[in-house]
Amino acid sequence: MQWSHFVALGFAGLLSCASEEMGTGEPGEAPAPLDTRAEIGLKIAPVPLDLANADRAVVGLGSYYVNAASGCVDCHSCPTYAPGENPFTGGQGRLDAAHYLAGGVPMGQNLTAPSLAPDTNGLPGGLTRDQFVSSMRTGKDPNEPARILQVMPWALYRHMSDEDLVAMYEYLRVIPRAQPGTCARPGQ
């Protein structure tokens, strides 16, 4: 069985657990157990999450993919690390929460990484879920469909399941809005 099948089966199981075990949300009710990746994702989210209308298990899994299994922050957060926290220069790696995933990272001549943070309508990077998933699968810029995203590693993400990409989107939907700071390059 291919790895993607394991991921899809794991997520399907997570969804069935969520629908059967998440409970009613009544005060005093114990939360349902989460998939280990979702637990890790919720613990490592570097910003407060607005979980009021969100599925904790899906958001946690999305955070796991965005914050532990990929390098989204390197290109989409400017700066990436809080002052003195760059792990490559001796810091602990604490991310710059004030500018988290707000874009603005210079990627070369006339190219700047876009924001992945919610816009004024609550859409991550201004994209609908379908636009986000399509962009991750095809590498096409949603605003200029004839343009292929050359720097974005979409060629790797395209193999993720729909459920995994939707989990990433749902995580991005619940992070705070942010504006880019100042940086000279990715990972700074």
N, C-alpha and C positions, 0 to 999 in steps of 0.2 A: 504494500500500500504506500502511496506517495505521501510525503510530508504534508502537502496541501490538504490531503484527505483527512489526516489526523487533526489538523487545525480546524477544518470545517466541522468534523465530528465533535471536536472539543467545544466549539462555539455553539453547535446545535444543542449539545448537552447543557451548556451554560444557559442558553435561552430557555430550555425546558425547565431547568432548575429555577431560573428567575421567575418564570410565569407561575410555577407551582409553589415555590418556597419564599418568594419575596415578601409575602404577607400583605397586610392591609395598610401598613404605615401608621397604625394606631399608636398613640403615645404609650410608652412602656413595653411595646412589643419588641422582642429581640430581633435584630436584623438577621437575614438569612446568611448562611455561609457563602463566601464568594470563592470563585476560582482563584488559585494562588496568584496567577498573573494579574488578575483584577485587584486583589489585595495589595500586591506590590505597586501596581499603577496608582492606586489611591494614596498610598503612603509617600510615593516619590513625586507626586504632582507638586511643582515648585510654586504654585499660586493657589489661592482659594478657589474652589469650584462651586458654581451655582447648581446644586443638585436638586433643586425644588421640583422640577418637572422632568427629571432625567432618571434613567435606569442606572443605578450605581454599578452594577456588574458590567454593563456595556461601556460606561465611561471609564471605569477602572482598567478594563482591557485596552481601551483606546489610549489611555495615559501610558500604559505599559509599552505599547508599540511606539508611541511618539517620544517618550522619555527614556526608555531602557533599551529598546531594540532598534532604534534608528538615530540618526544625527540631525533631526529636524532643527534643533536649536542652533546648530552651528551656522546654518545659512539663513534662518528666518528670525533670529534674535540679534539685535544690534544694541549693545554688546551682548555676547553670549553669557559671560560670567559676571557676577558681582565684583566690584573692585577688590583686587587681591585674592580672588578665588579661582583663577585659572589653574587647573590641575597640572598643566604642562609647565608651569613656572613655580610649582610648590604649593599652590592653593588647594582647598578642599573640594573645589568643583561646584560650589553653590551657584546656581543660575541667577541671572539678573531678572528678578521677578517684575520689576517696573517696566521692562521692555520685552517681556517674554512673548516670543513668536509674532512680534509686531512688524517684522520685515525691516527693510532699510539697509541690509547688508550689501555693500558694493561687491559685485561679482565679476568685475572686469569693465571694459570700456562700454559705457552706456547700458549697463545691465545692473539692476538692483533687485534683490530678492523681495518678493511680495509679502505682505502680512498674511498670517494664518489666523490671527485673532479675529473675534467676531466684529463685524461692522455695526453701524447704527441699527440695522435690522436684525442683528443677532446671527448673521450668516458668516461662518468662518472664511476669511479672505474674500468676503462678498460673494461666495459661491453657494449654490444650492447643493444638496447632498448628491444629486445626479451629476452635476457639473464637476464636483470634487472627485467622485469615483471615476468618471470618464477621463478626467485629466490624469489621474493616477494610473489609469490603464493605457491610455493612448499617448500621453506626453504632449497633447495638444493644449495650447494656451486657450482657456475658455473665452477670453476676450478677443483673441486673434486666432481662430481655429486653423489657419494655414501655417501658423508658426509652431514648430516643435520646441519644447522646452529642453534646451541643450545641456544645461547644468543640473537640472532636477533629475535624481536617480529613478525616474518613473519606470525605466526598463526593468528594474528590480521589483518595485512595488506592484507592477501589473500582474504579478503572479499571486498576489495575496487574494484571499477569498473576499467576496462581497461583504460578508459579515465583518471581517477584519477591517476593511476600509471604512465601512459604516461606523465601526467602533472608534476609529481614529477621528472621523468627522464629528461624532457625538461628543467626544472629549473636547475637541476644538470649539464646539458650540457652547460649552459651559465654562471656558476660561474667561478671565476678565478682558475687556477691551484694553488696548495698549497702543502707545505711539512709539516709533523707533527712537533710539538714542543715537549715539555717535560711535562709529567704529570704522576701521580702515579695511577690514577683511573678514572672511568667515572665521568663526571659532575664536574670536578675540575676546 
